[in-house]
Each structure stands twice: as C-alpha cells, then as structure tokens.
C-alpha cells in the first residue's frame, strides 16, 4: 500500500467515523503541525516510513471501540464478592453466562480478597453445632446455605483460607467453598490427629495457574511425649504425608484446635502463651512467645499482610485500649484508645477476633462486633448473634468463588 | 546543541487528545501506558489519542506523573493520592476506565475497577443496567428463573448497625 501526499492531506479529519482506522487522523495532524524545526520534520518523515512498513496495531483500535459495559464485564466483575456477582447474573444473558464461567471464578478468587465476615459455630453441644455466617455487609457478601447443609454430615469448621473452609465430621475431613457449594472429602490421614485437631488450611489463589492446589497441615502431639509432629495433605497428589520435621522446643504441647495460614506459614495456638509456627515450604517449625502480660482474650491476626497479636481491654464505659504486637518477635507496635459502641456506665468483657486482608481490629463486646479501621480511624459495627462466652469459634471468611481442583484420574 | 555530560536530555513525547489539545510528557513516565510504549517502540513521538478527551487525558497524565515518581519512601503518599483519585462521579470514572483500558495502564485499570466494584457491589440489578447501559434481554419468565435459582443473592438479610458516620 502506498501513501501518496494527496491521500492524507485531503483527509477530512472532522467527519471521521468509527470504522476508519486511527492511522489517518494521526497522519494529517502530524503533517500540519510543523513546529520545532528540521529535527521534528525529520521525525515525521521517519514516521511515514513506519506507517508504510508496519500496520497500525489493530488490537489498539479494537480496545478503543470497547464500550463501558464490556470493560466492566472484563475488569470490574472479578473484584466483586460472590453474593453481588450471583445477583448480577440477572443483569443480562451475557452476564449470566459469563458469571457462570470457570475463568471468571478463577479471576475473582484472585482479585477479590476483601474480608467478608465470620463463619461462627457455637460448640456448646457436641451434637448440635449451630453454624452461622455473620456478614460484614449482607447485600454484598453471603452464602446460599451458611449451615453447610450441602455436606453429607454435620461438621465442625476448623480452618478457613481464601474462601475455602476445612471442616471435620465424625471422622472425615472436608474442604468446601460455601459460596459455590463445591466440596470434597479428604482421604483419611495416616497419623492420629487428636480429638480436636490443630489443622490449618493453606490456599493461595494464583493468577497464572488456574489449578491452584491447597494443603492441609496438621500439628499433632506424639502420644506421651512433648514432641509435635506434622502431617501434610496436598490436593495435588490427594495424599497425606508425614513430615520429617518435629518440634521439640515446645514447653506446653497442648494445642488448641484449628489453625491459620498466612504467607507460607501455618500457626497453631496452644493453651499457654506460645504459638507454634510451621513454615510449610521448607517444613521448619518455630515457637513464637506471646507477650506475657496480656490476658486470654487476645487473638492472632493478620494486619497489613503481617502476623500480629492484638489484645484489647474495656477500660471504662465504652473506651477500649488496644495493644498491637507485630512480627515473630511480637514487638508492641501500637497502642490505641478508642470508643466502641454506645456509651454505658459499666465495662464489659471483650474478645479480639481474627481478621484477614483488612487493616481493622475486630472486637466482640456485648451484642456487637466492632471493627476499628486503623488508618481511617473509623468504626464499623455489626450485630453479633452470639452472646459472649467460650466455645464459640469465629473464622474469618472471604466471599470468593475459588474452585476446588483435584488430580484428574488418567 | 551539545548537552553537558552531567545532565541527560530527557526524551519528551507529545500526547494529543481527541479535541486536538497537545500535552508534553517525559517518555519515561508515559511508557507506564502499554499502548504508548508500543508506539514509542515504533518510533512515534507524537501520540494521537482519539479515544481520550482532554479532561480525561489531563487526569491520566496526573496519575502517570505521580506514579512515575514512586520510591520506597513515598508509598503512603501515593496510596493517599490513589484514594483521592477515585473520588469522582460515575461519569468521570467511566471515561477514565475506558481511557485506562485503551492506554493499557494496568495499575490504573486495577485501581479504577476496584473503586467501581466497591461502588456497585451493593446495587440492585436494575441500577447496574442503568449505570452501564445494559439492555435487559431476558423474557419475564427467564428473568424469574434466574432470580429463583440464586434467590439467596437477592435477599438483603439483616441490616448491620453503623455507629459511625461511615
């Protein structure tokens, strides 16, 4: 194709329509605005050659034609929590189809990381575990069946990670996504994990890898000895394997049930002031000592991507004093005094709850759970259906559509 | 004409909006846009952007300039800038996200889309159709079926109590 001087100089740049390639508009302006002397003209001259030898990238033209609804469908939907997404299936047939697509679920599991609320269980009666979902915002985050009735038996929820839950029935472990109601029963482990197993679910959605595998890591005391062993399940191989690593430094190996995983490390609380940490990749255990002076109502949590221990105390009225300890050394990073909830004359017992992917400190007090956002210094509160007391588990949850992948049979 | 060995002459580009207004910008900053980067590699120095109006282009240049000077120490500063940047009307955001998509500025696309998501996540189906101009192509029966299948997603649930001016 030859560009003669005549073609572009006669081009009417006013009346261009969407179908003509961008090339012509650019061309006429390049030649008419001769400004900075010979060098610039030479630039334009060189550009004419460029036009002749290379095609104007068509994918750039196509992007320019995109309408807002296409850009929203492609780029905004993955940031929405599962409940909002499921609601928006009713927007149009195209959205209905796209939202059901595994590719979108995969993108959403990676992009939507915000903290959505708590799965909580009242463990007071063995045969009657009441399971609920306390949502931070009911119009955007939720699950079809918080009681997890889609599972084949009644379960206790032990750990949560990136939208997946690890549960246990009378014997078997289950991993499920309560938003999609997808679930899988795990094979039985080789070792005995104890009555209340200290297990952590590890799952990190990967943008590039649509098949992101999850792990379940159990820390269990060797019977009769102050040694902790570890057994790891991988969804990639669908098998359990015992780690060769052991932890012998633990003073009081009485592990509390459950566990949580963050940045490659699984953490298990004990009945004393120690926390057992296990680096999953290199299989190395470590002990973290929690600050001595804190009471038993603090919690390990994640803040700004780091491991923290938060303790809170209701000083007087509705004033709370919050201490935040950070990192493996548990150094006191910050102390804040904040008013939470309605004013009152009496103090109340309070409990710190864990959080993920949030800069907030969560404190349960009375009938509410208060979230104090550190950076914005704002408080958000939700009603807590449970009254204060022991035996109630709160597991932080992210409303993601993460899919459970398993090894396909050859 | 000879430049001293101490100062590097920064290569400048000219970006031109759909309204033919021109803006000079350092090449090192402008290549945050994948589209502009491609064109620079093809030796363009005047970059026509017929899909981006002047007002939107000014905002985009502001964003690129701020993010172009990112260092380890001013992370909080940039975070604050980003927070303020998305406090715009839906109309402005729509123009910005279309332009950011066209210009292929990944960080800006993510920032704007997260902001969009936060603003639309609690809206009704009807509101979404209106905001983005999406026609309803369901028949009444089909629409009722989609609602029924995901009934839980259309339920409001309990209101949460907010003690602060959030």
Interface residues (C-beta under 8 A of the other chain):
Chain A: X22 X25 X26 X29 X30 X33 X43 X44 X46 X47 X50 X54 X57 X60 X63 X64 X66 X67 X68 X69 X71 X72 X75 X76 X77 X78 X79 X80 X81 X83 X84 X86 X87 X88 X89 X90 X91 X92 X93 X94 X95 X96 X112 X135 X136 X137 X138 X139 X140 X142 X143 X144 X145 X340 X341 X342 X368 X370 X378 X379 X380 X381 X382 X383
Chain B: X16 X20 X22 X35 X38 X42 X43 X44 X45 X46 X48 X50 X51 X94 X97 X98 X101 X102 X104 X109 X113 X114 X116 X117 X118 X120 X121 X122 X125 X128 X129 X132 X133 X134 X135 X136 X137 X138 X142 X143 X146 X147 X149 X150 X152 X153 X154 X155 X156 X157 X158 X159 X160 X161 X162 X163 X164 X166
